[in-house]
Amino acid sequence: MESSVLSEIKPKQSNTSIIISAILIVLLVGSVYISQLIFQEIAKSFNIDILDARNIFSLSCFFYAISFFIYGPLSDKVSTKPLVLFGSIGTIFCLFISGTVHSFNLYLLVMSLIGFFAASVPAALFAYTAKNTPNEKLPQAMGVMISASIVGIIFSRSIVAMMTDFWSWQIAFTIYACLIILICFFIPLGIKSTKKDTNNTSIINTYISATKLLLNITVVIYLLVGFLLFFVYLGLSSFLTFYLKGEPFNLSSTVLGWLNVAGLSAVIGAIITGKLSNFINKDRLLVIYLICVGIAVITIGYSLNLFFIAIGIFCLFLFVFGIQPVVISMLNQIVPFNSRGAISSLYLLSCLAGGSVGTYLLGILYEHMNWQGLVLACVIITLINITLALLGNHLLKRKIK
């Protein structure tokens, strides 16, 4: 009976739909990260201290993370297309407005709203994929979705940094908004309306059910793994910009943009993980990848050679995003089927909240202990994360038995 219902609600996705969905994720996820390589330029525009500019990304990422809890359970009740349109239009409006404001506090508000609106697109599309993919194909499917997110992060940071060097960040943001407008014209063609959830559970009860997922200690541990992983990844990435723009490197935004392209390795990581998970136990793969993240952090943090730093960036992206389909797949197999949208969004929330908190707290550490202290903190946190992953794996095995 259940399988017949699932087959009934599972929509057929055309190649056009997959391509448009991927481009939407690229652009909307990317809109949250567009400020990361141009903190100096934005700081000059508003005549503020350069370290204060980190609040732009920290707040945008924070609202992006919190919004996943709003959209996650909602994506289990509302069709995909309205959520995608809502997020896209809101993000476009905020991008246009951001280039016209003169108050830094107002600018922070606008960038926070970008995080709020942008979150609805990946939340809707991730939930759709999680609910309409068989367990055995879930790591590969989530790997494709995560790959689109990765390309969005790399593309947005790199292209906006290059356009800022060539014109200004205001023009760069406007052009970026126009790209989202362009893909919005294809939404009716590429994203078909999905059937609403026939479950009579109210939206309020859906949120309550999502909150109850946090009563499962194994779920909480894997959410913490995502939190600490992105605490290190996004925190380190944000201040790597300051580090490489200062002595002895003195890199421009354009060079940083090209260096950032090394992060496209993350696409490889997400795809390879989807394949490896068919041959290697996911719990073992998770621990191996976390150890590799620690090695990448050490390589970036303590090398004075730009070539080795680039290799470190390559490996950091490769393993951080290689971990994502593993953890999401494990979480989706722990929770009930009708909570897959909620748990996927809760995991993304925990990751992004970790990135937001990491950017803020590591900023304080950077002010007092400089780059070396920040890197040491990241290494220690990664070791704690490996311990958490081992504990989560142990509890999961006991539950399966």
N, C-alpha and C positions, 0 to 999 in steps of 0.2 A: 504493500500500500504506500509506504513512505517513498520507495524508489519511483513509483509511478507519479507521485506528486512532484518529486524533484525534477523528473524529466519533463513534467508538464510546465513547470515554471522556468526551466532553463532556456534562455534565449539563444538563438543562433547568432554568433558573431561573425560578420564578414571581415575580410581583410581591410576594407575601408574603415570599418568601425574600430578595428584594433589600431590602425595607423593614427586615426584622429584622436582616439583616447590617449595614445602614447604622446602625441604632440601637445595635447592639453596638459598632461601631467608635466611634461618638460617645461612648458612656459609658466604654469601656475605655481609649481613647486619652486621653480627658479626665481619667481618674483620675490620670494621671502629672502633670498640670498644675495640679491643684486648689490647690496651695499658693502659686502665683506671686503672687497679688494680696494675700495675707494674711500675708506674712512678719512684719510688725510684731506682729500679734495672736498668732502662734505664738511669737515671741520673748518676748513678755510672759508667756505661759503657762509657759514653761520658764526664765524669768529669765536669758536669754542676750543677748549683743550682737546687734543687728539684722542686721549683716553676716554673722554666723555662720549666720543662718537661711537664707541662700542655699544652704547645703550640702544642705538638704532637697531642693530641686529638682535641684541638681547631681547628687546621688547617685541619686535616683530616675530621672532621665533617663539617667545613665550605665548603670545596670543594665538599663533599658529598651532601650538601644542594644545592649549586649553580648548581651542575650537574643535579639535578632533573629538573631544568628549561630547560636544554638542552634536556634531554631525554624525559620529559613529553610530549611536543608537537610532538616530533619525534615518540613517541610510538603510536600516532594517525595515522601515515603515514607509518611506517616501521613494518615488521613482528616481532613477539616476539623473535623467535629463534636467528636471527643475533645479536640483542641487548644483549641477555643473554650470547651468546658465547663471544662477544666482551668484556663485563664486566668481565666475569670469567677469561679469558686468561690474561687480563691486570692486574687483581688483583693477580693472581698467580705469574706473573713475578715480580711484585713489592714486594711481600712478600719474595721471594727468595733474591732479591737485598738488602732489608732492613737489613738483617742479616750480610751483607758483608761490608757495608760502614763504614768509620771511622770518617767522618765529620758529626757533628750534624746538620748543615744546609742542607747538602745533604740528611740526614736521614729525616728531616722535609719535603723535597721535595718529597721523595719517599712515605712517609706516606700520603701526600696530594694527590698524584696520586692514592693511594689506594682508597681514598674517591671518586675521579673522576670516576674510573673504576667500583667500586662496586655499585655505584648508578644506573647504567643501568639495573641491574637485578631486584631489587624491582620496579623500575619505569615501566619497561616493564610488569611485572607480575601483579602489582597493576592496571595498566591501562587496561589490558586485562580483569581482573575480573570486574572492574567497568563498562566496556562497554558490558559485556556479562552476566550480572546478572539482573533479574527483580527488580524493586524498592522495592517490599515487601520483597525480600530475600537479599537485598544489605547489611543491617547491619550484618547479619549472615556471609555472604561471606567475607566482609571486616574484620570481627572479626577473621575468620580463617587465613587470610593473615597477619593481625597484630599479631596474636598469633605466627606465624612463625618468624616474626621479633623480637618479645620479646624473644622467645627461643634462637634466634641467639645472642642477646645482652647478655643474661645470660650465655649461653653456652660458647661463645668466651671468655668473661672476666674470668669466673671461670676456664675453662680448661687451658687457657694460663697462668693464675696465678699459678695454681698447677704445670704445667710443668716447669714453670720458677723456682719455688722453688726446683724442683727435678733435673732439668738440667740447662738450661739458657733460656733467652727470645729469643735468636737467634734460638736455636733448636726448641723451641715452635712455632715460626713463620713458620719455615720450615715444621714442621709436619702439621700445619694448612693449608699451601699451598697444601700439598699432599692430604689432605681431599677434597679440592676443585677439584683437578685434578681427583680424583676418581669419584666424582659425575658428572663431565663433560663428562665422557664416556657414561653416561646414557641420556644426553640431546637429542640426535637424537631419542631415544626410547620414552622418556617421553613428550617432547614438540613438538607437531605437528606444521607444518608450517600453519600460518594463512593467510587468504586472505588479500591482500593489500587494503587500503582504496580506494574505487572507486571514491571518490570525487576528482575533478580536481584541488582543491586548492593547490597551491605550498607550500613547506615546510616553506618558508619565511612568507607567509600569515598565515600559521598555527601558527607560533610564534607570529605574530601580533595579531591574534585572542586570543591567550592565554594571551597576555599582556592586551588586552581590558577587560578581566575578572576582572582586578583590578579597573575598573571604577565603578564596582558595590559596593556600600558602605557596603552592608550586607556581601558580599564575603570577603571584606577587614577586617571587624570586626572579622569574624570567623577565618581568617588566623592569625590575631593578637592574638586570643585566643590560637591557637596552638603555636605561637612564644613564648608567655609569659609562657605557660605551660611547654615547654621544656627548656626555660631559667632557670626556677626553678628546674625542674627535673634533667637535665643533669649537670647544674652548681652545685647543691647540691651534686649529686652523685660523681662528680669528686673530690670535696674537702672532702667528707666523707672518702675517702681513706686516706688522710693526717690525718684527725681527729682520725680515728680508729687505725692508725699505730703509733700514738703518745701517750703520757700520757693521761689518766691512763690506756688505753686499751692495747697498744703495740701488736696489732694483726699482725700475719704473712700474707703473700700473700695467702697462702693456706687456712687459717681460713677465710680471707676476701672472698675468692672464694666460700667457703661453705655458708657463710652468704649471699652472693650475690644470692644464689639459692632461697632465700626467694622471690626474684623478679619473680619467675615463677608463683606467684600469678596473675601476669598480664595476663597470658593466661586465667585464670579463669575469670578475669575482662572483657576481650574482648569477651569471649563466653557468659557470663551472660548478658552483655550489649546488644548483638545481640538478646537475648531472651526477655529481659525487654522492649526493644524498641517497641515490638509488643503490650505491655500493658500500658506503661507509655509514655507520650509525650516526644519526644526527647529533646525539649528545657528545660523541667523541669528536666530531667535526667542529662543534662549537668551541670546545676547549682548545683544540689545535689552533683555530683561527684567532682566539683571544690571546694566546701566547705570541702569535705572529704580529698582532696589533702592538703588543708591548715592545717587540723587537723594532718595529717600524718607528714607534715613538722615540726610542733611544737613538736610532739612526738619524732622525730629523733633529732631535734636540742637541746632540753632542757632536755633530759633524760640522766642520768649517768649510767643507768642500761642497759647492753647489750641485755637483753631479750626484754625490751621495745623498744630499737632501732631496733631490728630485726622485731618486730611487726610493727613499723613505716615504715620500708623498705618494708615489705609485703604490707601494705596499700597504700604506695606511688605508687608502681608499679601497684597494683590492680586498683586504680582509674585513674591514668594517662593514662594507656592503655585502660581502660574501656571507657574513653572519646573519643578515636580515631575513632571507628566505628560510633559513634553518629555524630561527626562533619563532617566526610567524607561523610556520608549518606546525611546529610543536605545540604552540598555543592553540591553534585551530583544532588540533586533535584532542585537546584536553577539555574544551568547552562544548556545550550543545551546539548543534548545527545552526539554530536560529539566533545564536549569539556571535556568529563568526564576524559579522560586520562590526559589532561592538568591540570584540577583543582585538581585531586588527587595528581599529582606531585607537584603542587604549594603549596598544603597544607603540604605535607611532607617536601618541601623546607623550608617553614616558620617554621615548628617545629624544623628542624635540624639547621637552621640559628639561631633560638633562643637558642638552646643548645650550639652552637659554641660561640655566643656572650656572653651568660651567663657564660660559663666556663672562658672566658677571663676577663670580667668585675668583676665577683665575685672573681676572683683571686686577682685583685687589692684591692678589699674590704677586702679580707682575710688577705692580707699583713698588712693592716693598722688597721683593727678592729677585726681581729681574727674570730673564729668560730661563736661567739654570734652575731656579726654584720652581718655576712653573712646570718645567719638564719633569723634575723629580716628583712633583705631586701627581702628574699624569701617570708616571710609571707605578707609583704606589697604588693609585686608584685601579689601574689595570690588574695588578696582582690581587686586589680585593675582589675584582670582578670575576677573575678566574676561579677563586674560591667559591663565590656565589653560584657560578655555573655548575661546578662540581656538586654542590649541595642540591641544586635544582634537579640535576640529572639523577642523583641518588633517590630523591623523593618521587620523581617520575617513574623510575624503574619499580619502586615499591608499589606505586599505584597500579601499574600495569599488571604486576604479579597478583 
